Amino acid sequence: MPAVTEYARPSDPVSSIVSGAVAEVDEDITLQELAEELAADEIGAVLVRDPHGVVGLASERDLVVVLSGGRDPADVRVADVMTTDLVWARPDATIREVGELMRDADVRHIPVGDGRIARGVVSIRDILAVLLRSAS
């Protein structure tokens, strides 16, 4: 969890809890390479890009589905399993609004940006940390 969530309030813009670095991978990498990226960065999801911008999101859940199906992650491309119908959050949306958006869309990670270029990704854990702290 980013340390910045420690000071954020639910009414603050979600951009206030977005970290500076956006983890992105190419759509042609394998899930084995994705697993290595997630482990190295200690994150649960990355944005997937093509030459024109962000085209999807790949997460640890995608890896679990492939592994549980008995497939070799070295033989599966990220483009074959990524989520492509992304729900984006505007940078000026409040943290509470983004939490509601995530709940309504049933997603755990959401890119923050304009629908093509991401300023960052927030996780349900980031949102929950702010909401729970404000409730106490």
N, C-alpha and C positions, 0 to 999 in steps of 0.2 A: 504494500500500500504506500503510495507516495506520501512523504511527510507533510506535504502541503495540505492534505485533507484534514490535518490536525487543527487548522485554523479556519477552515471553510464553514460557511453556514448554508442551509438549504436554499436560501434566497440568492446566494451568490451565483454568478454565471458559471456554467460547467467548465468554461475555458480556464477558470482559476484552479482547477484540479487536474488539468491535462498536463502530462509531463512533456518536456521539450522534444524528446526523440520519438519518432513514429516508427514502430517496427513494421517493415514491409518486406515481402519476398516476391520473387518472380513467379508467375503462374505455372511455369514449367518445371519447378523443382519437385523432387519426390517427397513423399511423406516422411521418409527417413531423414532427409535434409531438414524438413520442417521440424521434426522432433528435436534434432540437434540445435536448431535455432531457438526453439522455445526453451529448451534446457539451458542453453548458454545465457540467454537473456532473463531467465527466471520469470517468464510470462506465460499466459494461458492462451493468447491469440495474437495473430498478426494480420495485417492487411495484405491483400494480394493485389499485385499491379500487373498491368500490361503496358505497352509503350504509350498508351493514352491516359493512364491514371489508374485509380483504384477500381478494381472489378469484383472484389470479393473479400471475404474474411475466412481464415482457416484457424481452427482451434484444436486444443487437446481432445475435445470431444470427437472431432473428425478422425483423429488417430485411433481412438478407442473403437469407433464403429468399424474401421478397416481391420484392426487387429481381431476384434470379436468375430468378424466374418472369415477369419483365417487367411486373409490376403497378406502378402508381403509388402510392407510399407516402402520398400525400395523399388517396387514395381508399379506404384500408384502415384500419379501426379496430383499436385495440389489442385489444379484446375478441375480435376474429376470429382472432387469431394467438397470444395469450398462452398460457402454460402454466397449466393450472388444477389439475392434480393435484400440488400442492406437497408437498415433503418438508420438514418443519419440524425445527429443532433446539431442544431445551430450553436455556434460558440456562445451566443448571448442567452441561450435558454438557461433557466435556473437549474441547479442541481436537483431540486425536487421535481421539476418538469421532466428532466431526463430520466429520473427514477421511474416516474409514471409511464413514460414512453417505453422504457425497457420492460416494465411489467406488462403493459398492454401488448407489446410485440413479442413477448416471451423470449427475450434475448438476454445474454449475460455480458456481452461486449457491444459497444456502440462507437462508431467513428464520429468524431466531432469535426465538422467542416462544412463545405458547400455542396457535398454530393459527389464530388470528383477528387478534390484535393483535401486531404485530412490534416488537421492541426494536431491530432492525437486520437487516442482511443481511451475510453473510460470503461471500467468494469463495474459489475454490480457490487463488487466488494468496495470499490472507491466510493460509490454512491451511498451504500449502506453505512459505511464508516461515518460519513457526514450526518446522515439522517439519525442514526442511533445516538451520536454524541449530542445532537441538538435536543433529543428527547429526554436526556438525563439532567 
